[in-house]
Amino acid sequence: MSFVSFNDMTGRTVLVNYPPQKIISLVPSQTELLFDLGLEDETIGITKFCIHPDSWFRTKKRIGGTKNVNIEAIKALQPDLIIANKEENTKEQVELLATLFPVWISDIKSIEEAIEMIKQIGAITDKNDQAERIVENIRHNKDSIAKEKNKAEKVAYLIWRNPWMCAGGDTFISNMITEAGWTNVFSDRQRYPEITLEELKVAIPDHIFLSSEPYPFKETHIREIKESIPDVKITLVDGEMFSWYGSRLIMAFPYLNELKKSLENI
């Protein structure tokens, strides 16, 4: 082992004992990526929301949630690398952890940035070849959906209820919507703004997507929205396929193709 410097996606320089042998992931989609990179032995801690793969969820040490990590539990594990994300983790906790351990931070709002993240994590963990294979599969599936683009139907993507919240135009979710050939009706908003059902109605979406996460939308919520906007098409969608920016992207584009086909029959 030797110490090697890497730049993270926020411009910070991280000095890592290379290759790292004790990795903690604070981000579910990046935890799954570590698994697909073959870092079974090296990954020693994950969050309670890191549900993929199931074997890791059941056996790896859990160090709290993405927004409230257990600092003492992390100290006890003495990692030589922590992988975090600018949006999913809290600034204060990440900054504190960075005074104690090497912390590499991703910052992702597009598919191309997700691909860059995969390459960089491959480099920092000495898994370049595995990362490149994942990237090749993502690009292949992404290209296949580009050939199947429909007319640019307008989509509103809801992530929360009470208050209603949607995905704005500067989010990874919005980039996925665009890559699938749709238009985000709230692309002029930033992050995850609160909206009213009246604003949703005025936006005149062709489709409303109700995500499975972070709010677990159900059929009853379709009926609730239908009372205010009876003519819109509303669909429950797999939030992981729209918002997980790791190796799950390999599955995301085939999912989007199937979703598009199913919407044609509504």
VOBA-1610 file (N, C-alpha, C; in pm, whole numbers, padded with zeros to 5 digits, always signed):
BEGIN
Met+00083-00119+00000Met+00000+00000+00000Met+00087+00126+00000Ser+00032+00232-00059Ser+00099+00361-00056Ser-00008+00469-00063Phe+00023+00588-00019Phe-00074+00697-00022Phe-00077+00761-00160Val-00199+00777-00214Val-00219+00835-00346Val-00326+00942-00337Ser-00307+01053-00408Ser-00404+01163-00408Ser-00504+01146-00521Phe-00631+01168-00489Phe-00738+01167-00587Phe-00823+01292-00568Asn-00872+01348-00678Asn-00968+01459-00669Asn-01109+01402-00667Asp-01194+01453-00578Asp-01333+01409-00582Asp-01413+01501-00674Met-01544+01483-00680Met-01625+01556-00777Met-01665+01695-00731Thr-01619+01734-00612Thr-01641+01870-00565Thr-01513+01953-00574Gly-01406+01892-00625Gly-01279+01963-00640Gly-01183+01945-00526Arg-01221+01868-00425Arg-01133+01842-00312Arg-01027+01737-00349Thr-00911+01746-00285Thr-00808+01645-00301Thr-00813+01551-00181Val-00820+01422-00209Val-00833+01321-00103Val-00711+01231-00108Leu-00642+01219+00005Leu-00525+01134+00014Leu-00568+00998+00068Val-00548+00894-00013Val-00601+00761+00018Val-00488+00660+00031Asn-00498+00574+00131Asn-00409+00460+00144Asn-00450+00360+00036Tyr-00372+00352-00073Tyr-00416+00285-00196Tyr-00355+00146-00212Pro-00440+00049-00252Pro-00586+00057-00263Pro-00652+00043-00126Pro-00763+00110-00103Pro-00827+00107+00030Pro-00878-00033+00064Gln-00866-00067+00190Gln-00906-00200+00237Gln-01028-00197+00330Lys-01065-00078+00376Lys-01177-00065+00470Lys-01263+00053+00425Ile-01364+00023+00343Ile-01447+00126+00280Ile-01584+00134+00346Ile-01630+00256+00371Ile-01768+00279+00417Ile-01839+00362+00311Ser-01959+00318+00274Ser-02042+00392+00178Ser-02159+00456+00249Leu-02180+00585+00223Leu-02292+00658+00281Leu-02404+00680+00181Val-02397+00611+00066Val-02493+00635-00043Val-02540+00502-00101Pro-02672+00474-00099Pro-02722+00345-00146Pro-02679+00307-00288Ser-02692+00399-00383Ser-02659+00362-00521Ser-02510+00337-00538Gln-02427+00403-00458Gln-02283+00381-00465Gln-02243+00255-00389Thr-02321+00216-00289Thr-02298+00088-00223Thr-02317-00026-00322Glu-02424-00020-00398Glu-02449-00123-00499Glu-02336-00126-00602Leu-02284-00010-00636Leu-02171-00003-00729Leu-02049-00074-00671Leu-02021-00052-00543Leu-01907-00119-00480Leu-01921-00271-00489Phe-02043-00319-00471Phe-02068-00463-00484Phe-02037-00510-00626Asp-02086-00436-00725Asp-02066-00476-00864Asp-01922-00459-00909Leu-01845-00380-00836Leu-01703-00368-00865Leu-01623-00483-00802Gly-01690-00564-00719Gly-01623-00678-00657Gly-01555-00646-00525Leu-01605-00544-00453Leu-01541-00502-00330Leu-01613-00558-00207Glu-01636-00688-00211Glu-01705-00757-00101Glu-01626-00747+00030Asp-01501-00780+00027Asp-01421-00783+00149Asp-01384-00643+00196Glu-01364-00552+00102Glu-01318-00418+00137Glu-01428-00330+00197Thr-01553-00354+00161Thr-01663-00270+00211Thr-01705-00319+00349Ile-01689-00232+00449Ile-01713-00273+00588Ile-01832-00205+00653Gly-01887-00099+00590Gly-01999-00028+00649Gly-02088+00036+00545Ile-02220+00033+00569Ile-02318+00090+00477Ile-02429+00156+00559Thr-02519+00228+00493Thr-02630+00291+00564Thr-02749+00195+00570Lys-02847+00231+00651Lys-02967+00148+00663Lys-03054+00155+00538Phe-03023+00247+00448Phe-03097+00257+00323Phe-03027+00187+00207Cys-02911+00127+00234Cys-02837+00056+00130Cys-02894-00086+00118Ile-03006-00097+00049Ile-03081-00223+00045Ile-03034-00318-00064His-02949-00271-00153His-02893-00357-00259His-02742-00362-00245Pro-02683-00481-00250Pro-02750-00612-00261Pro-02807-00654-00125Asp-02903-00744-00130Asp-02968-00789-00007Asp-02869-00856+00088Ser-02772-00928+00033Ser-02675-00997+00118Ser-02594-00898+00201Trp-02560-00783+00143Trp-02488-00680+00218Trp-02580-00614+00320Phe-02704-00590+00280Phe-02800-00526+00371Phe-02817-00609+00498Arg-02811-00741+00482Arg-02830-00830+00596Arg-02702-00852+00678Thr-02587-00833+00618Thr-02463-00872+00687Thr-02366-00759+00716Lys-02366-00652+00638Lys-02269-00545+00661Lys-02310-00457+00779Lys-02213-00400+00846Lys-02237-00308+00956Lys-02309-00184+00906Arg-02421-00150+00971Arg-02498-00031+00932Arg-02457+00086+01022Ile-02434+00199+00959Ile-02382+00314+01033Ile-02480+00432+01029Gly-02611+00400+01041Gly-02712+00505+01043Gly-02772+00530+00907Gly-02837+00646+00892Gly-02900+00681+00765Gly-02811+00775+00685Thr-02857+00810+00567Thr-02776+00898+00481Thr-02768+01039+00538Lys-02873+01084+00607Lys-02877+01220+00662Lys-02833+01225+00808Asn-02825+01111+00874Asn-02786+01108+01016Asn-02696+00988+01043Val-02576+00994+00988Val-02483+00883+01007Val-02435+00881+01152Asn-02402+00762+01198Asn-02353+00743+01334Asn-02202+00761+01336Ile-02158+00878+01378Ile-02016+00911+01374Ile-01933+00814+01461Glu-01986+00782+01578Glu-01912+00692+01668Glu-01896+00553+01609Ala-02003+00506+01540Ala-01994+00374+01476Ala-01889+00375+01366Ile-01879+00486+01293Ile-01778+00498+01188Ile-01639+00503+01248Lys-01622+00576+01357Lys-01492+00582+01425Lys-01447+00442+01467Ala-01542+00362+01517Ala-01508+00228+01564Ala-01457+00140+01450Leu-01506+00165+01329Leu-01466+00084+01213Leu-01331+00127+01155Gln-01289+00250+01183Gln-01161+00302+01134Gln-01141+00280+00984Pro-01230+00337+00900Pro-01218+00318+00755Pro-01097+00391+00698Asp-01048+00342+00586Asp-00945+00417+00515Asp-01002+00487+00391Leu-01134+00474+00372Leu-01203+00551+00268Leu-01353+00555+00300Ile-01411+00675+00295Ile-01556+00693+00306Ile-01605+00754+00176Ile-01709+00695+00118Ile-01765+00745-00007Ile-01899+00811+00022Ala-01910+00941-00009Ala-02028+01019+00024Ala-02081+01088-00102Asn-02190+01163-00086Asn-02250+01237-00197Asn-02294+01375-00148Lys-02272+01476-00228Lys-02301+01614-00190Lys-02447+01637-00156Glu-02538+01572-00230Glu-02680+01593-00209Glu-02737+01501-00102Glu-02696+01375-00103Glu-02760+01276-00017Glu-02713+01282+00128Asn-02594+01331+00151Asn-02541+01339+00287Asn-02537+01485+00334Thr-02537+01505+00465Thr-02537+01641+00517Thr-02397+01699+00518Lys-02387+01826+00483Lys-02259+01895+00472Lys-02183+01890+00604Glu-02253+01913+00715Glu-02187+01920+00845Glu-02124+01786+00882Gln-02197+01676+00859Gln-02144+01546+00895Gln-02028+01505+00805Val-02041+01534+00676Val-01933+01500+00584Val-01806+01578+00618Glu-01822+01706+00650Glu-01706+01787+00686Glu-01640+01736+00812Leu-01722+01692+00909Leu-01666+01636+01032Leu-01589+01507+01003Leu-01651+01419+00923Leu-01584+01293+00890Leu-01454+01316+00814Ala-01452+01422+00733Ala-01332+01451+00653Ala-01215+01496+00739Thr-01241+01539+00862Thr-01132+01572+00953Thr-01073+01448+01018Leu-01144+01336+01003Leu-01102+01211+01069Leu-01051+01105+00972Phe-01113+01100+00852Phe-01083+00994+00756Phe-01085+01051+00614Pro-01025+00980+00517Pro-01038+01022+00377Pro-01183+01009+00330Val-01241+01119+00283Val-01380+01119+00236Val-01383+01165+00091Trp-01432+01078+00003Trp-01446+01110-00139Trp-01593+01140-00166Ile-01621+01258-00225Ile-01759+01305-00242Ile-01796+01312-00390Ser-01908+01252-00424Ser-01961+01264-00561Ser-02060+01380-00566Asp-02081+01432-00685Asp-02177+01540-00709Asp-02235+01514-00847Ile-02359+01464-00852Ile-02411+01408-00976Ile-02548+01465-01011Lys-02558+01524-01129Lys-02686+01576-01178Lys-02719+01524-01318Ser-02631+01441-01374Ser-02654+01392-01510Ser-02597+01251-01525Ile-02638+01185-01631Ile-02587+01051-01659Ile-02437+01054-01686Glu-02392+01155-01758Glu-02248+01163-01786Glu-02168+01181-01658Glu-02222+01257-01563Glu-02154+01272-01434Glu-02157+01140-01357Ala-02265+01066-01370Ala-02273+00935-01306Ala-02167+00841-01362Ile-02150+00844-01493Ile-02049+00761-01558Ile-01909+00801-01511Glu-01887+00931-01498Glu-01758+00978-01449Glu-01735+00932-01306Met-01840+00934-01223Met-01829+00886-01086Met-01788+00740-01082Ile-01851+00657-01165Ile-01819+00515-01169Ile-01672+00493-01205Lys-01625+00568-01304Lys-01484+00557-01344Lys-01391+00599-01230Gln-01427+00707-01161Gln-01341+00757-01055Gln-01337+00663-00934Ile-01454+00606-00900Ile-01454+00509-00790Ile-01377+00384-00831Gly-01387+00347-00959Gly-01306+00235-01008Gly-01158+00263-00992Ala-01118+00388-01019Ala-00976+00424-01008Ala-00930+00426-00863Ile-01011+00483-00776Ile-00969+00499-00636Ile-00966+00366-00561Thr-01040+00265-00613Thr-01044+00134-00547Thr-00965+00028-00623Asp-00892+00069-00726Asp-00812-00023-00807Asp-00901-00125-00879Lys-01015-00078-00931Lys-01108-00163-01004Lys-01142-00099-01140Asn-01040-00051-01208Asn-01061+00019-01335Asn-01129-00067-01440Asp-01084-00191-01455Asp-01140-00278-01558Asp-01286-00307-01531Gln-01319-00336-01407Gln-01458-00365-01371Gln-01546-00241-01394Ala-01494-00124-01359Ala-01570+00001-01379Ala-01595+00026-01527Glu-01495-00001-01608Glu-01509+00022-01752Glu-01615-00070-01811Arg-01623-00193-01765Arg-01725-00285-01815Arg-01865-00236-01778Ile-01879-00185-01657Ile-02009-00130-01614Ile-02046-00011-01702Val-01950+00077-01727Val-01975+00195-01810Val-02014+00154-01952Glu-01947+00055-02008Glu-01979+00008-02143Glu-02122-00043-02150Asn-02165-00117-02048Asn-02302-00169-02045Asn-02404-00056-02033Ile-02372+00043-01951Ile-02463+00158-01938Ile-02476+00231-02070Arg-02364+00259-02134Arg-02368+00333-02261Arg-02444+00255-02368His-02424+00124-02372His-02494+00041-02470His-02645+00052-02450Asn-02691+00039-02326Asn-02835+00044-02299Asn-02890+00185-02318Lys-02810+00285-02287Lys-02851+00424-02308Lys-02869+00452-02457Asp-02779+00401-02539Asp-02791+00421-02683Asp-02915+00353-02739Ser-02951+00240-02682Ser-03068+00168-02733Ser-03196+00245-02707Ile-03203+00315-02595Ile-03324+00391-02566Ile-03331+00517-02652Ala-03215+00571-02689Ala-03214+00691-02773Ala-03279+00664-02908Lys-03266+00539-02957Lys-03325+00504-03086Lys-03476+00486-03077Glu-03528+00477-02955Glu-03669+00450-02936Glu-03746+00572-02886Lys-03687+00690-02898Lys-03751+00808-02842Lys-03887+00836-02909Asn-03985+00866-02823Asn-04118+00903-02872Asn-04122+01054-02891Lys-04239+01105-02926Lys-04259+01248-02920Lys-04235+01291-02775Ala-04194+01414-02758Ala-04156+01462-02625Ala-04280+01489-02539Glu-04339+01381-02486Glu-04451+01398-02397Glu-04405+01461-02267Lys-04494+01538-02205Lys-04458+01615-02085Lys-04486+01533-01960Val-04388+01534-01870Val-04394+01453-01750Val-04375+01539-01625Ala-04453+01511-01521Ala-04429+01565-01387Ala-04392+01447-01298Tyr-04279+01458-01230Tyr-04227+01348-01148Tyr-04237+01390-01002Leu-04325+01324-00926Leu-04348+01360-00787Leu-04268+01267-00695Ile-04204+01328-00595Ile-04123+01251-00500Ile-04179+01254-00358Trp-04277+01342-00332Trp-04326+01357-00195Trp-04470+01408-00193Arg-04536+01377-00082Arg-04674+01421-00061Arg-04685+01487+00077Asn-04764+01590+00084Asn-04790+01661+00210Asn-04663+01719+00271Pro-04598+01815+00202Pro-04645+01880+00080Pro-04604+01802-00046Trp-04676+01828-00154Trp-04638+01770-00282Trp-04505+01831-00324Met-04414+01745-00369Met-04284+01791-00416Met-04250+01718-00545Cys-04180+01787-00634Cys-04147+01728-00764Cys-03998+01741-00790Ala-03953+01676-00897Ala-03814+01688-00941Ala-03800+01807-01033Gly-03713+01900-00997Gly-03687+02015-01081Gly-03587+01984-01191Gly-03556+02086-01270Gly-03476+02064-01390Gly-03329+02040-01368Asp-03276+02074-01249Asp-03133+02057-01227Asp-03103+01931-01146Thr-03188+01829-01159Thr-03171+01704-01085Thr-03133+01589-01178Phe-03075+01486-01119Phe-03044+01365-01195Phe-03171+01303-01251Ile-03278+01305-01173Ile-03407+01251-01218Ile-03452+01320-01346Ser-03440+01452-01348Ser-03483+01527-01466Ser-03398+01490-01588Asn-03269+01466-01567Asn-03183+01424-01677Asn-03226+01289-01731Met-03266+01198-01642Met-03316+01068-01685Met-03446+01083-01765Ile-03532+01171-01722Ile-03656+01198-01794Ile-03625+01245-01936Thr-03531+01337-01948Thr-03493+01391-02079Thr-03431+01283-02167Glu-03342+01201-02110Glu-03276+01097-02187Glu-03376+00993-02238Ala-03486+00976-02165Ala-03588+00880-02208Ala-03676+00937-02320Gly-03662+01066-02348Gly-03738+01125-02456Gly-03859+01204-02412Trp-03873+01226-02281Trp-03983+01307-02229Trp-03933+01447-02197Thr-04027+01534-02159Thr-03995+01669-02115Thr-04046+01688-01972Asn-03961+01736-01885Asn-04000+01764-01747Asn-04076+01897-01744Val-04203+01894-01705Val-04283+02017-01706Val-04236+02118-01600Phe-04158+02070-01504Phe-04105+02161-01403Phe-03954+02180-01418Ser-03907+02178-01543Ser-03764+02193-01569Ser-03713+02332-01534Asp-03805+02428-01520Asp-03764+02564-01485Asp-03748+02583-01334Arg-03782+02479-01257Arg-03766+02484-01111Arg-03633+02419-01072Gln-03586+02453-00953Gln-03460+02397-00905Gln-03482+02295-00795Arg-03396+02195-00793Arg-03395+02089-00692Arg-03532+02021-00682Tyr-03592+02021-00563Tyr-03717+01949-00541Tyr-03820+02043-00480Pro-03878+02129-00563Pro-03968+02232-00512Pro-04102+02177-00466Glu-04163+02248-00371Glu-04300+02219-00331Glu-04393+02274-00438Ile-04498+02200-00469Ile-04598+02245-00565Ile-04736+02215-00510Thr-04836+02280-00567Thr-04975+02250-00533Thr-05037+02170-00646Leu-05148+02104-00615Leu-05218+02031-00720Leu-05269+02126-00829Glu-05297+02250-00792Glu-05340+02348-00891Glu-05225+02380-00987Glu-05104+02397-00932Glu-04987+02421-01018Glu-04963+02301-01108Leu-04983+02183-01055Leu-04965+02061-01133Leu-05065+02057-01248Lys-05186+02097-01220Lys-05291+02099-01324Lys-05258+02201-01432Val-05214+02318-01391Val-05182+02426-01486Val-05064+02389-01576Ala-04972+02306-01525Ala-04855+02265-01603Ala-04892+02174-01720Ile-05011+02115-01715Ile-05067+02029-01820Ile-04971+01916-01859Pro-04930+01832-01767Pro-04846+01718-01804Pro-04928+01612-01878Asp-04862+01539-01968Asp-04926+01422-02029Asp-04929+01307-01931His-04823+01301-01847His-04811+01193-01749His-04765+01250-01616Ile-04816+01194-01510Ile-04763+01219-01376Ile-04702+01088-01327Phe-04574+01093-01292Phe-04507+00975-01236Phe-04501+00990-01085Leu-04550+00889-01014Leu-04542+00885-00869Leu-04432+00787-00831Ser-04326+00837-00770Ser-04209+00755-00743Ser-04229+00664-00623Ser-04161+00551-00625Ser-04165+00458-00512Ser-04079+00504-00396Glu-03993+00604-00420Glu-03908+00658-00315Glu-03874+00804-00345Pro-03848+00887-00248Pro-03844+00857-00105Pro-03982+00841-00041Tyr-04087+00895-00107Tyr-04222+00873-00054Tyr-04281+00750-00123Pro-04336+00657-00048Pro-04390+00534-00108Pro-04531+00553-00163Phe-04541+00614-00280Phe-04672+00637-00341Phe-04743+00505-00371Lys-04876+00507-00356Lys-04959+00389-00380Lys-05078+00427-00469Glu-05159+00326-00499Glu-05277+00348-00583Glu-05371+00454-00524Thr-05379+00459-00392Thr-05468+00555-00329Thr-05430+00699-00362His-05302+00724-00387His-05257+00858-00420His-05292+00893-00565Ile-05300+00793-00650Ile-05348+00816-00786Ile-05491+00868-00780Arg-05572+00803-00699Arg-05712+00846-00687Arg-05721+00986-00628Glu-05635+01017-00534Glu-05636+01150-00473Glu-05608+01259-00576Ile-05507+01237-00659Ile-05473+01337-00761Ile-05581+01344-00868Lys-05639+01230-00902Lys-05744+01225-01004Lys-05865+01310-00967Glu-05888+01327-00837Glu-06001+01410-00795Glu-05982+01555-00837Ser-05857+01599-00844Ser-05828+01737-00884Ser-05793+01748-01032Ile-05730+01642-01087Ile-05687+01645-01227Ile-05735+01516-01294Pro-05861+01508-01328Pro-05919+01380-01372Pro-05868+01327-01504Asp-05817+01413-01592Asp-05784+01368-01727Asp-05639+01327-01747Val-05555+01346-01646Val-05413+01316-01664Val-05386+01167-01642Lys-05282+01117-01709Lys-05239+00979-01692Lys-05139+00971-01577Ile-05167+00887-01479Ile-05082+00879-01360Ile-05028+00737-01347Thr-04898+00726-01324Thr-04833+00595-01319Thr-04739+00586-01199Leu-04747+00474-01129Leu-04649+00446-01023Leu-04520+00397-01090Val-04407+00457-01055Val-04280+00419-01118Val-04177+00380-01014Asp-04079+00303-01057Asp-03970+00257-00971Asp-03869+00370-00955Gly-03867+00431-00836Gly-03779+00544-00814Gly-03632+00511-00828Glu-03593+00388-00798Glu-03453+00350-00811Glu-03406+00363-00955Met-03495+00335-01049Met-03456+00339-01190Met-03440+00482-01241Phe-03498+00577-01172Phe-03484+00717-01211Phe-03377+00791-01131Ser-03345+00743-01010Ser-03260+00825-00922Ser-03132+00758-00876Trp-03118+00627-00894Trp-02993+00561-00853Trp-02892+00575-00965Tyr-02778+00636-00935Tyr-02682+00673-01040Tyr-02556+00588-01039Gly-02565+00467-00983Gly-02452+00375-00988Gly-02471+00270-01096Ser-02432+00148-01066Ser-02442+00039-01164Ser-02586+00001-01196Arg-02682+00046-01114Arg-02824+00020-01145Arg-02865+00084-01277Leu-02786+00179-01325Leu-02815+00239-01455Leu-02815+00136-01567Ile-02745+00026-01548Ile-02749-00081-01649Ile-02892-00130-01668Met-02965-00141-01559Met-03105-00188-01564Met-03203-00076-01593Ala-03162+00049-01566Ala-03256+00161-01574Ala-03308+00185-01715Phe-03220+00178-01814Phe-03264+00210-01950Phe-03358+00104-02009Pro-03333-00025-01990Pro-03434-00123-02031Pro-03567-00101-01959Tyr-03561-00064-01832Tyr-03685-00034-01758Tyr-03760+00083-01822Leu-03687+00188-01857Leu-03750+00305-01918Leu-03812+00270-02053Asn-03744+00185-02130Asn-03801+00141-02258Asn-03933+00068-02237Glu-03937-00021-02138Glu-04060-00094-02110Glu-04168-00001-02057Leu-04130+00095-01977Leu-04227+00193-01925Leu-04288+00272-02039Lys-04207+00314-02132Lys-04258+00390-02246Lys-04359+00308-02327Lys-04326+00181-02346Lys-04418+00095-02421Lys-04550+00077-02348Ser-04542+00063-02215Ser-04665+00043-02138Ser-04752+00169-02139Leu-04688+00287-02142Leu-04764+00412-02143Leu-04839+00431-02272Glu-04790+00371-02379Glu-04859+00384-02507Glu-04996+00317-02504Asn-05015+00225-02409Asn-05141+00150-02402Asn-05237+00208-02298Ile-05197+00317-02232Ile-05285+00378-02132Ile-05387+00470-02200
//
